[in-house]
């Protein structure tokens, strides 16, 4: 029975490992770009912009309309005519005009020949598509930033867990030695109890880190659009310092935020031109062709033998519209467009300032992180040496248990400080990538 239980647990562990998805940073980013709602909606906006172009283009294409009607004139309108027409001079005679039934079918064609607003709208529509393409890129970059930030938070917490597990293993060994000494009468019970408390505290810290990792993994899965029941694990890796720490200036011209505002400025210029186009005359061509049936009987499928007469009609014409005065409405629209352009320029200037501000902060942060990493790395080495010496002294009766616990605590703090410095470095590095417009490179 015991063997069957062990076999079942083994098979369960193998199956769980097979179902666990290992995520590298580029895998998480690419998964998010394919599955997260923001990325999907940005792609749909680009697709929708094509339909908007078709909508605007339709205004420059011929417009064909088919019309049909069937009327029954229950009471024909009468008109007074001079009696001389029917031999009654000096009298007025009421005569009804028209037929009881009237049926028409016609086709009407309209073609814009010159309409400056339509032409300007076509150019603006193309820029609108480019606007949504840039917006898609910005959405992807914002998503990459969030995914990378959460990814490294999970990774650093995993490193902290690994450190705690190592410390727990070492502390348990010391506890076993101390417990054995106590049983042999060579150690005090209070020392055993203090070491047991230390072991319990480390185990509690370990469990807290395990829970934190699960919460952070759930946050990561949310940011990449992955189902919560999907099991993931992050591979072990070494965080290496890159030349991003030595970037000297921000590339605002290559930033998507600025490009989006520039494209928005272009659209506002087209909007202004569309308002100005209201000053221009418009010219269109109209063509009309129809067929009409008249009679006192229901006209469909009937001819002259039943008193129904059919005839066709057609017309062609040009329509010219020349705006003269509209109460300065167009002038007001143009001036409003000028104000919008000035406001947008203020936004562009402020965005450039904000990008430079964020870059300088990230550059300072990454330089501080490098200094901190080197310092904490040395502290970890020193704390490990101190702990090793304290353990030897404790075994030889040259150090107290308090000295040993303090040395273990100092090593744990040094390890956590070093790990936190690595996280600070990666977060600052992400901001450097962002300032250079290179976030997309993280997905490769």
C-alpha angles and dihedrals in degrees: 000000000000091000091051091051092050090048091050092050090048093051090047091052092048091049092048091050091050091053095047113103115220110217125201117188094259090049092053092048095048091046089053093048089055101039112023115104094232092056092046093049092049090054090049090052089056090049091047091052088064089058091049089055089051089050092054093042089055090068089065093048126083115280113218122190129183118205132185136175144174121197133183113200103209093184118023115220114247128217129201113243131181112269090228088081091068101028099271105114118194093023135098117228124203109225127182116226127203137024132283092243128045124178126177137179121184144164123215125197125194125183126182110228099175125007115146093194091059093049091049090047091056092055091046091051092058090050089049090059090050088049092057091045090055090044089054089053091049091049090051092049092050089049092049090051093052094045094048092048093051092041093058092044089058091045094051092048088052089053090051089051090051090051091049091050090052091048091047092053091050093046092050090053090053089047091052091050092047092047090051090051090050092053088050091050094249098111138045123252091230089061091051090050092049091051090048089053089050091051091049092050092051091048089051090049089050092053091048090053091048089053091046091052091053091050092047091047089053089051090049091050089050092051092051095041096245122151112259093233090061112107115223137179132189117226121236113260141163118248105225129193113245136195089262086094090068099052107129105192141026120246100222092164091064095046116115092217090062093043090053092052091047090052089048088053089053090052091051089052089054089048089054091049090050089055091047089051088068086077090061124089119244128220127194138171122230127194127179134184128174148159124224134193125197131183148115090256130065099285103211114104090359132115142189091295087071096040097262117132124197127199138163130226137191140180139183128196150155122236118206121187119189116185112218109167131351101172095272091294092135093048089053092051092050092050091049088053090053090053091050090052091051091049091050091050088055088052091051092051091047092048091052089050091049092049091052090047093051091046094052090049092048092047091051091044094051092048091049090048092053090052090046092047092053092045095048091044089058090045091054090052092047093046091051090051091048091049093049092049092045091051091052091047091048092052089051094046094250096114134044127237088249089059090051094049091047090051091050091048091049091052092049091050091048091051092048092047090051092049091048090050089054090052092049089051094051092047090050090046090055089055090050090053087049093050090053094047090243103120090113089066089069091071093062 
